[in-house]
Amino acid sequence: MADPLACLRGAAIVVGVWNIIWACIQIGVMGWQTQVVKDLMGYWENREIPDNALIYSDFKARFPGLYGLYTETPERRRVNAMYPIVIIALVLSIAHLPASCMLVYAAIKRRKNWVWPYFVTGAALIIMSTAYAVLWWSGDVFTEQLVMSVAEFVMAIAICAPGWFAVLFFFIRLNGQLQSNRPAGRGGSGRRRPHGDVPTWRTEWPDRPPPELERKLRRESRERREKEMRRLEKESERIEKEKRRMARERRREEEERARRYQPFNSGNVDYYVPRPQEQSFPWNSPVPRQEPEPPRRPPRRKSAAEVIENLYYEHYPEEMPKEVGALRREKH
């Protein structure tokens, strides 16, 4: 796949410049709307409320009391909700101006850590501007306020929100993602394109890979190495645990064997004596009968010829047969 870094870098620069302009516009618009909302709050707080059985005054103060709040109109509630939103939007617009400048610098110098402020202020300002425009539409809005609310909604949703996601993709690409280190394969139709239709960046390989790709490969190598080290540590811990368990079992067996065959216990003789009702008691156990030895056959007496033959060959072993003579000579 093509490396989208150059395209995303250009898009981030354009988005940063537009956000600088938009932040200046928002500072002016939100400052103007703050005064407008304050005037509306004063207008609705000083309106005459019809009398009833519990309210005897013609005009109500800002804090009319528990029963006076029941007479609050939807317009007044809407204006009271719009006031904190427009104040927050004004503060965010002022903070978004330096964040947009940092975004332009980060896109030019490829510094990913300088993009973080834009994500915070940009997303918050888009949400607050959209909410403020929608609150205006919940009532009767005409003339310049209708134009202002529509313009705020279009700039926030249709322009700034897609730019925010473009900057997000640029930040992800700076982290070494959104790229492929695999060669191009077959297309969707299963046929390869001729070499003449292939772009130059698909056929030419640089002498050195991009630094983002090197960082990605180093990070993957480091993660594999750390994973292997953790696996080896767990394996060694398991082996040590198994050795300790076997040592405990061996020590327990030795203690059990020593306790079982120890003849003395606290200085007193502790021989095992069977009870009278047990079969191993001497009076109850049958007397073992000694098995008779098998009869031994007496040795066969040698004849006189065999005796004379043995005596003769002791003095003249060379006259013996070959096999017996060889053995006799080796013996001597």
NORVEN-V323292 format. One record per run of one state. SS is the DSSP state (H for helix, E for strand, - for the rest). FROM is the first residue (numbers start at 1). TO is the last residue. Records with the same first field share a line. If there is no record, write none. Layout:
SS: FROM-TO + FROM-TO
//
This chain:
-: 1-4 + 46-47 + 49-58 + 60-67 + 72-73 + 110-111 + 138-142 + 175-194 + 198-199 + 204-210 + 261-263 + 266-267 + 270-303 + 316-316 + 320-321 + 332-332
H: 5-45 + 68-71 + 74-109 + 112-137 + 143-174 + 195-197 + 200-203 + 211-260 + 304-315 + 317-319 + 322-331
E: 48-48 + 59-59 + 264-265 + 268-269
//
